[in-house]
């Protein structure tokens, strides 16, 4: 008789509602709010266009959040849309979502690490970026509760810095420089850039196997984190448009630092430090999310089976965490930041497209999953051509790998 299959090691449920919200906030209130305004303003072409793009990005994020929350409550396993697509659509759809997440978020993690280095150690940004990846990998290996605690600290510091910037801008002088006018297609492109800043709420779903009472916690944690984030982003957008205007904003490399310089110059170093801390929070949760998605795919033999190893002492997917961090370190040494936001947004929009398509199977008459799916596809297509072509090339490689693993599985189980 064949030996019975070994039971897969499971992750421990240690996260409650506050911890899940903290991870979502730290994931969203990060590098995006400090860096994404300039390319978004340049694409939108005006202040009203930028606000319209923010509304579009927020609405698509809300649709995605609702779909992710419903699916995560039904399928509370690590892996997010990879699990939903596999179980409710087709293994190929699940693989596409997992591949999109791994590639897009690995590139995003490298970009976050480089941004951290640029803010805090501009003379040697890559050295600090590499050290940060190693340090945060170590934090994640000590267990998800440490990740949640560190995420709460990063989110609190970020909110404090943003509050100081908004108050300074609201009470400071107005020196706004307008742009010529709104570009309708550019508004969609700007929405794609801004979506990059919202995408972190998926981290709550990818940690679904470690959340207590996931059917109750996840549907509440995701909308709460998203609602807080949207309110913060709207306040920041109104403030930078009031003080700098879309014209100055489009040319800025550090928009919130420039805002502080125009309103309260003493705040500029505080903003730099706050940006570094915020990016650190995103990088920490990114590494955790990438590791959990790699774990789910390795369990299904879509990635090498060794990545499914879970630490008995700390209850974390240590092999996947180490592999993800190693890949990010390679990208940190080679990646050019130009286009990183667009490329990551393209991959993540595909990821959420799969999540919305999976949510359609729950209730085909519900409008939000359909609107989320259409919005993801439209905004992804509006991103810069280099981002779209780069994303399509990566998915072509993924399709080849999926075909190889599927063929191998058929030969093993004729």
C-alpha positions as CSV (number, residue, x, y, z in Angstrom):
1,X,0.0,0.0,0.0
2,X,1.3,3.5,-0.7
3,X,2.2,5.5,2.3
4,X,-0.4,8.0,3.4
5,X,0.4,11.6,2.5
6,X,2.0,13.6,5.1
7,X,-0.2,16.4,6.6
8,X,0.9,19.8,5.5
9,X,2.2,22.0,8.3
10,X,-0.2,24.8,9.1
11,X,0.4,28.3,10.2
12,X,-0.9,29.4,13.6
13,X,-3.8,31.8,14.0
14,X,-2.4,34.6,16.1
15,X,-3.7,37.9,14.5
16,X,-6.8,39.6,15.8
17,X,-8.7,42.5,14.3
18,X,-6.4,45.3,15.5
19,X,-3.3,43.4,14.3
20,X,-4.8,42.8,10.9
21,X,-5.8,46.5,10.5
22,X,-2.3,47.5,11.6
23,X,-0.7,45.3,8.9
24,X,-3.1,46.7,6.3
25,X,-2.4,50.3,7.3
26,X,1.3,49.8,7.3
27,X,1.1,48.2,3.9
28,X,-0.9,51.1,2.3
29,X,0.4,54.1,4.3
30,X,3.9,53.8,2.9
31,X,6.0,54.8,0.0
32,X,3.1,55.6,-2.2
33,X,1.9,58.6,-0.1
34,X,5.4,60.0,-0.2
35,X,6.3,59.4,-3.8
36,X,3.3,58.6,-6.1
37,X,1.9,62.1,-6.4
38,X,4.4,63.5,-8.9
39,X,3.9,60.9,-11.7
40,X,0.1,60.9,-11.0
41,X,-0.1,64.7,-11.3
42,X,1.9,64.7,-14.5
43,X,-0.4,62.1,-16.0
44,X,-3.6,63.7,-14.8
45,X,-2.7,67.2,-16.0
46,X,-4.5,69.2,-13.3
47,X,-5.6,69.3,-9.7
48,X,-9.2,68.2,-10.5
49,X,-7.8,65.4,-12.7
50,X,-5.6,64.2,-9.9
51,X,-8.5,64.2,-7.5
52,X,-10.6,62.3,-10.0
53,X,-7.8,59.8,-10.4
54,X,-7.7,59.3,-6.6
55,X,-11.4,58.7,-6.6
56,X,-11.1,56.1,-9.4
57,X,-8.2,54.3,-7.7
58,X,-10.1,54.4,-4.3
59,X,-13.3,53.0,-5.9
60,X,-11.4,50.2,-7.7
61,X,-9.6,49.4,-4.4
62,X,-13.0,49.3,-2.6
63,X,-14.4,46.8,-5.2
64,X,-11.3,44.7,-4.8
65,X,-11.4,44.9,-1.1
66,X,-15.0,43.7,-0.9
67,X,-14.2,40.8,-3.3
68,X,-11.1,39.9,-1.3
69,X,-12.9,40.1,2.0
70,X,-15.7,37.8,0.9
71,X,-13.4,35.3,-0.6
72,X,-10.9,35.4,2.3
73,X,-13.8,34.6,4.7
74,X,-14.7,31.5,2.7
75,X,-11.1,30.4,2.0
76,X,-9.0,31.5,5.0
77,X,-5.7,30.0,3.8
78,X,-2.4,31.7,3.0
79,X,-2.2,32.8,-0.7
80,X,-4.9,35.3,-1.3
81,X,-6.1,35.5,-5.0
82,X,-3.9,32.5,-5.9
83,X,-6.2,30.3,-3.7
84,X,-9.4,32.0,-4.9
85,X,-8.6,31.7,-8.6
86,X,-7.5,28.1,-8.2
87,X,-10.5,27.0,-6.3
88,X,-13.3,29.1,-8.0
89,X,-12.0,29.5,-11.5
90,X,-9.2,27.3,-12.8
91,X,-5.7,26.4,-11.7
92,X,-4.3,28.5,-14.5
93,X,-6.2,31.6,-13.2
94,X,-4.9,30.9,-9.7
95,X,-1.4,30.5,-11.0
96,X,-1.7,33.8,-13.0
97,X,-2.7,35.6,-9.8
98,X,0.1,34.1,-7.7
99,X,2.6,34.8,-10.4
100,X,1.4,38.4,-10.7
101,X,1.7,38.9,-7.0
102,X,5.1,37.3,-6.6
103,X,6.6,39.2,-9.6
104,X,4.9,42.5,-9.0
105,X,5.4,42.6,-5.2
106,X,9.0,41.4,-5.5
107,X,9.8,44.3,-7.8
108,X,7.8,46.6,-5.5
109,X,9.8,45.4,-2.5
110,X,13.1,46.1,-4.2
111,X,11.8,49.6,-5.2
112,X,10.7,50.2,-1.6
113,X,14.1,49.2,-0.3
114,X,15.8,51.5,-2.7
115,X,13.4,54.3,-1.8
116,X,14.3,53.7,1.9
117,X,18.0,54.1,1.0
118,X,17.4,57.2,-1.1
119,X,15.6,59.0,1.8
120,X,17.8,58.0,4.7
121,X,21.2,57.4,3.1
122,X,21.3,59.1,-0.2
123,X,25.0,58.7,-0.7
124,X,24.8,54.9,-0.4
125,X,21.1,53.9,-1.0
126,X,21.8,50.4,-2.2
127,X,23.8,49.5,0.9
128,X,21.1,50.6,3.2
129,X,18.5,48.9,1.0
130,X,20.2,45.6,1.2
131,X,20.7,45.9,5.0
132,X,17.0,46.7,5.4
133,X,16.0,43.6,3.5
134,X,18.2,41.4,5.6
135,X,16.9,43.0,8.9
136,X,13.2,42.7,7.9
137,X,13.6,39.2,6.8
138,X,15.0,38.4,10.2
139,X,12.0,40.1,11.9
140,X,9.5,38.1,9.8
141,X,11.3,34.9,10.6
142,X,10.7,35.5,14.3
143,X,6.9,35.2,13.8
144,X,3.9,37.0,12.5
145,X,3.1,38.6,15.9
146,X,6.4,40.5,15.6
147,X,5.4,41.6,12.1
148,X,2.1,42.9,13.4
149,X,3.7,44.8,16.2
150,X,6.3,46.4,14.0
151,X,3.6,47.2,11.4
152,X,1.6,49.0,14.1
153,X,4.6,51.1,15.1
154,X,5.4,52.0,11.5
155,X,1.7,53.0,10.8
156,X,1.5,55.2,13.9
157,X,4.7,57.1,13.0
158,X,3.6,57.5,9.4
159,X,0.2,58.9,10.5
160,X,1.9,61.3,12.9
161,X,4.2,62.6,10.2
162,X,1.4,63.0,7.6
163,X,-0.7,64.8,10.2
164,X,2.1,67.3,10.8
165,X,2.6,67.9,7.1
166,X,-1.2,68.4,6.5
167,X,-1.5,70.8,9.4
168,X,1.6,72.8,8.2
169,X,0.2,72.9,4.7
170,X,-3.2,74.0,5.8
171,X,-1.9,76.9,7.8
172,X,1.0,77.9,5.5
173,X,1.1,80.1,2.4
174,X,-0.4,79.2,-1.0
175,X,2.0,79.1,-3.9
176,X,0.2,76.7,-6.2
177,X,1.3,76.4,-9.8
178,X,-1.4,75.0,-12.1
179,X,-1.1,72.8,-15.2
180,X,-2.8,73.3,-18.5
181,X,-5.7,71.0,-18.2
182,X,-7.1,67.5,-17.4
183,X,-6.3,64.7,-19.9
184,X,-9.1,62.1,-19.7
185,X,-6.9,59.1,-20.6
186,X,-4.2,60.5,-18.4
187,X,-6.6,60.5,-15.5
188,X,-6.8,56.7,-15.9
189,X,-3.0,56.5,-16.0
190,X,-2.8,58.6,-12.9
191,X,-5.3,56.2,-11.2
192,X,-3.0,53.4,-12.1
193,X,-0.1,55.1,-10.4
194,X,-2.2,56.0,-7.3
195,X,-3.5,52.4,-7.1
196,X,0.1,51.4,-6.3
197,X,-0.4,53.2,-3.0
198,X,-3.6,51.4,-2.2
199,X,-2.7,47.9,-3.0
200,X,-1.4,46.8,0.4
201,X,-4.7,45.7,1.8
202,X,-4.1,42.3,0.0
203,X,-1.6,41.7,2.7
204,X,-4.4,41.0,5.2
205,X,-5.9,38.3,2.8
206,X,-2.6,36.7,2.1
207,X,-2.1,36.3,5.9
208,X,-5.6,34.6,6.1
209,X,-4.3,31.4,7.6
210,X,-2.9,33.3,10.5
211,X,-6.0,35.4,11.4
212,X,-8.2,34.5,14.3
213,X,-11.9,34.0,13.3
214,X,-11.1,34.9,9.6
215,X,-14.7,34.8,8.5
216,X,-15.4,37.7,11.0
217,X,-12.0,39.5,11.1
218,X,-11.0,39.8,7.5
219,X,-14.3,41.3,6.1
220,X,-13.9,44.0,8.8
221,X,-10.2,44.6,8.7
222,X,-9.9,45.2,5.0
223,X,-12.6,48.0,4.6
224,X,-11.5,49.7,7.9
225,X,-7.9,49.9,6.8
226,X,-8.9,51.0,3.3
227,X,-11.3,53.7,4.6
228,X,-8.7,55.2,6.9
229,X,-6.1,55.1,4.1
230,X,-8.4,56.8,1.6
231,X,-9.2,59.6,4.1
232,X,-5.5,60.2,4.7
233,X,-4.7,60.3,1.0
234,X,-7.5,62.7,0.2
235,X,-6.3,65.1,2.9
236,X,-2.7,64.9,1.6
237,X,-3.8,65.4,-2.0
238,X,-5.9,68.5,-1.1
239,X,-2.9,69.9,0.9
240,X,-0.2,69.4,-1.8
241,X,-2.5,70.8,-4.4
242,X,-3.2,73.9,-2.2
243,X,0.4,74.5,-1.4
244,X,2.3,73.4,-4.5
245,X,-0.3,73.0,-7.3
246,X,-0.3,70.3,-9.9
247,X,2.5,72.1,-11.9
248,X,5.1,72.0,-9.1
249,X,3.9,68.7,-7.9
250,X,4.4,67.0,-11.3
251,X,8.1,68.0,-11.3
252,X,8.8,67.2,-7.6
253,X,11.0,64.2,-6.6
254,X,10.0,64.5,-3.0
255,X,6.5,66.1,-2.9
256,X,5.9,66.0,0.8
257,X,9.4,67.3,1.6
258,X,8.8,70.2,-0.8
259,X,5.4,70.8,0.8
260,X,7.1,71.0,4.2
261,X,9.8,73.2,2.8
262,X,7.2,75.7,1.5
263,X,5.1,75.6,4.7
264,X,7.4,74.8,7.6
265,X,11.1,74.2,6.6
266,X,11.9,72.8,10.0
267,X,9.7,69.8,9.1
268,X,11.8,68.7,6.1
269,X,14.1,66.4,8.1
270,X,11.1,65.0,10.0
271,X,9.4,64.2,6.7
272,X,12.5,62.5,5.4
273,X,12.7,60.3,8.5
274,X,9.0,59.7,8.3
275,X,9.2,58.6,4.7
276,X,12.0,56.2,5.6
277,X,9.9,54.7,8.4
278,X,6.8,54.4,6.2
279,X,8.7,52.7,3.5
280,X,10.2,50.3,6.1
281,X,6.6,49.4,7.1
282,X,5.7,48.6,3.5
283,X,8.9,46.6,2.9
284,X,8.3,44.5,6.1
285,X,4.8,43.5,5.2
286,X,5.7,43.0,1.5
287,X,8.3,40.4,2.4
288,X,5.7,38.7,4.7
289,X,3.1,38.6,1.9
290,X,5.4,37.4,-0.8
291,X,6.5,34.5,1.5
292,X,2.9,33.4,2.2
293,X,2.0,33.4,-1.5
294,X,5.1,31.4,-2.3
295,X,4.2,29.0,0.4
296,X,0.7,28.5,-1.0
297,X,2.0,27.9,-4.5
298,X,4.7,25.5,-3.3
299,X,2.1,23.5,-1.4
300,X,0.4,23.0,-4.8
301,X,3.7,22.2,-6.5
302,X,3.5,25.3,-8.6
303,X,6.8,26.3,-7.1
304,X,9.5,24.0,-5.7
305,X,8.2,22.0,-2.8
306,X,11.0,23.0,-0.5
307,X,9.4,26.5,-0.2
308,X,6.5,25.0,1.7
309,X,8.7,24.4,4.8
310,X,7.2,26.0,8.0
311,X,9.2,26.7,11.2
312,X,7.9,24.6,14.1
313,X,9.2,27.1,16.6
314,X,8.0,30.4,15.1
315,X,5.2,29.1,12.8
316,X,6.5,31.0,9.7
317,X,7.2,29.8,6.1
318,X,11.0,30.3,6.6
319,X,12.1,28.8,3.3
320,X,9.8,31.0,1.3
321,X,10.7,34.1,3.3
322,X,14.5,33.5,2.7
323,X,13.9,32.8,-1.0
324,X,11.8,36.0,-1.4
325,X,14.3,38.1,0.5
326,X,17.2,36.7,-1.6
327,X,15.5,37.6,-4.8
328,X,14.7,41.1,-3.5
329,X,18.4,41.5,-2.7
330,X,19.4,40.6,-6.2
331,X,16.9,43.1,-7.6
332,X,18.1,45.8,-5.2
333,X,21.6,45.5,-6.7
334,X,20.3,45.7,-10.3
335,X,16.9,47.4,-10.4
336,X,16.3,50.8,-11.9
337,X,13.5,52.7,-10.1
338,X,12.2,54.2,-13.3
339,X,9.0,52.5,-14.2
340,X,8.9,50.3,-11.1
341,X,5.6,51.7,-9.9
342,X,4.0,51.2,-13.3
343,X,5.3,47.7,-13.6
344,X,4.2,46.7,-10.1
345,X,0.8,48.3,-10.6
346,X,0.2,46.4,-13.8
347,X,1.0,43.0,-12.1
348,X,-1.1,43.9,-9.0
349,X,-4.1,45.0,-11.1
350,X,-4.0,41.6,-12.9
351,X,-3.9,39.9,-9.4
352,X,-7.0,41.8,-8.3
353,X,-8.7,41.1,-11.7
354,X,-8.5,37.4,-10.9
355,X,-9.8,38.1,-7.4
356,X,-12.8,39.9,-8.8
357,X,-13.5,37.2,-11.4
358,X,-13.4,34.7,-8.6
359,X,-15.8,36.8,-6.5
360,X,-18.2,36.9,-9.5
361,X,-18.8,33.1,-8.9
362,X,-20.2,33.9,-5.5
363,X,-23.1,36.0,-6.9
364,X,-23.2,36.8,-10.6
365,X,-25.7,39.5,-10.1
366,X,-23.6,41.5,-7.6
367,X,-22.2,44.6,-9.4
368,X,-19.1,45.3,-7.4
369,X,-17.0,42.3,-8.6
370,X,-17.9,43.1,-12.2
371,X,-17.0,46.8,-11.8
372,X,-13.8,45.9,-10.0
373,X,-12.8,43.5,-12.8
374,X,-13.5,46.1,-15.5
375,X,-11.7,48.8,-13.6
376,X,-8.6,46.7,-13.1
377,X,-8.4,45.8,-16.8
378,X,-9.0,49.3,-18.0
379,X,-6.6,51.0,-15.6
380,X,-3.9,48.3,-16.3
381,X,-4.2,49.0,-20.0
382,X,-3.8,52.8,-19.4
383,X,-0.4,52.5,-17.8
384,X,2.7,53.5,-19.7
385,X,3.5,51.2,-22.6
386,X,6.8,50.1,-21.1
387,X,5.0,48.9,-18.0
388,X,2.3,47.1,-20.0
389,X,4.8,45.4,-22.3
390,X,7.1,44.4,-19.4
391,X,4.1,42.9,-17.6
392,X,3.0,40.9,-20.6
393,X,6.5,39.6,-21.1
394,X,6.6,38.4,-17.5
395,X,3.2,36.7,-17.8
396,X,4.5,35.0,-21.0
397,X,7.3,33.5,-18.9
398,X,4.8,32.5,-16.2
399,X,2.6,30.8,-18.8
400,X,5.6,28.7,-19.9
401,X,6.4,27.7,-16.3
402,X,2.8,26.8,-15.7
403,X,2.7,24.6,-18.8
404,X,5.9,22.9,-17.6
405,X,4.6,22.2,-14.1
406,X,1.2,21.0,-15.5
407,X,2.9,18.6,-17.9
408,X,5.1,17.3,-15.1
409,X,2.0,16.7,-12.9
410,X,0.2,14.8,-15.7
411,X,3.2,12.5,-16.2
412,X,3.4,11.9,-12.4
413,X,-0.3,11.1,-12.3
414,X,-1.3,9.5,-15.6
